[in-house]
Amino acid sequence: MTGAAAPSRRYAEGMETRRIVLGDTHVDNAEINKTDFDEPFQELITEAAWGHVWARPGWTKRQRSIVTIALLAALGQDEELIMHIRATANTGATKDDICEALLHVAIYAGVPAANHAIKLAKRVYKELEAEKAA
């Protein structure tokens, strides 16, 4: 974190949650590649998104994963969508869960958004299966 201050409790919770959901390799790469320019952003998402929202007790990581994927698909945020589909291996969200979420995207955000997200999801699941087989 910037400066000499110890990380906040929320930041520490966020880093723990971020590692659980995205995996150590992803988080380690983000940490290694951060610069002075994006360090404030990395701190913000770790504390706010991961420490405040994802660490809340009201929903499971599976539930948060499903709604996050639906939102990212609806918004056309491909890189983040791919990252979160890969993270389902850690959150417990199944292919069936994601299929159902993307059906909702088709109805509430549009068929083109869902169609594109389904293509990306199929590619990611194929990659995950190949990695698992290797």
N, C-alpha and C positions, 0 to 999 in steps of 0.2 A: 504494500500500500504506500501511497505517497507520504513522505515525511517519516518521522520517527515514532509516531503514535501507534499504539498497539491496535490490531484490528478490533472493530466493534463486535459485540456478541452476534448481531444480525449478520455481519460479514462472515464470521466463523461458521454460523449455521448455514449461510448461503454456500460457502465453499464446500462444506460437507455434503449438502444436498446436491449441488452441481456435480460433484464427483460421483455420487450415487447414481444420478440420472444419466449423465453423459459419459462417465467413465474417467478413470485417472489419465489415460493416454490423451484424450481430447482436452481435458483441463490442463494437463502438464504442457501440451503444445501451445495452448492459448497463453499460458503464463510465460513460457520461454519466448514466445514471439511478440509479447506486448512491448510497446515502446512508451516513451514519455508522452507521446501523442494520444495513445489509446488507453493508457493506464487509468485515467479517471473514468472512462466508459466501462472498463473491465470491473472496476470497483463498484460502479453503479449497478451493473447487471447482477453482480455477485450478491450485493447487499439487498437490492430491491426485488429483482425477479426471483432469485434463488433463495435468499434469506427471508424475505417478507412474504412472497406469494407461494412459491413452491414448498416452503417449509411449514406452511400453515397446517393445522391438524384437521381441518374440515373435510378435505378430500384426500383420497389415496394418490400416490404417484401415478397409478394406472389411470385414474379419472382425470388428473391434470394433463397427463400425456395425451389422452384422447381429445380433450377440448383444445389443447394447444395445437395439435395436428390439424384439427378442423379449422381453427382460426388461421393458421399459416397457409393452409390450402386455399381458403376463401380470399386471402389477401395476396396470393401469388408469390409468397416468400419462399422460393424454391430451396435455397441453401439451408435455411432454418428448418424447412419442412423435412428435407433429407436427414439433417442432423437429428431431428426429433423422431423420425421413423426408425432410424438406427438405434436410438435410445430406448425404444420399446423393449429391447432385449433386457433392459435393466428395470423398466417400470412395470412390467407385467401386462401391458396392453397387447392384445393379440391381433393377428391379421384380421380376424372377424370383427374385433372392435374397430379397427381402422377402416375396414370396408363399410361398416355401419356409419361411422363418422363422415366418410366421404359421400355416402348417399345423402346425408343431411346437407352437406356442402352443395351437392347438385341441386337440391330443391331450394335451399335458402340463399345460396350465393351464386348459383349458376352452373349449368352443365359444363361449359368450357373449363371453369376452374376445377371442378371435380375430375373431369376427364384428364386434365394435365396432371393433377395430383395422383391419380390412379396410375398413370404411366410412370411417374417417379417412384411411387411406392412399389410397383412391380419390379422395377430395376433394383431398388434397395433390397427388397426381400430376396431377389436372385443373388445379389452380392453377398448378403448375410448367409444364405444357404451354402454358397461356394466357400466362404471363409470357414464356416462350421465344418464342412467336409474336408477341408485341407488340414 
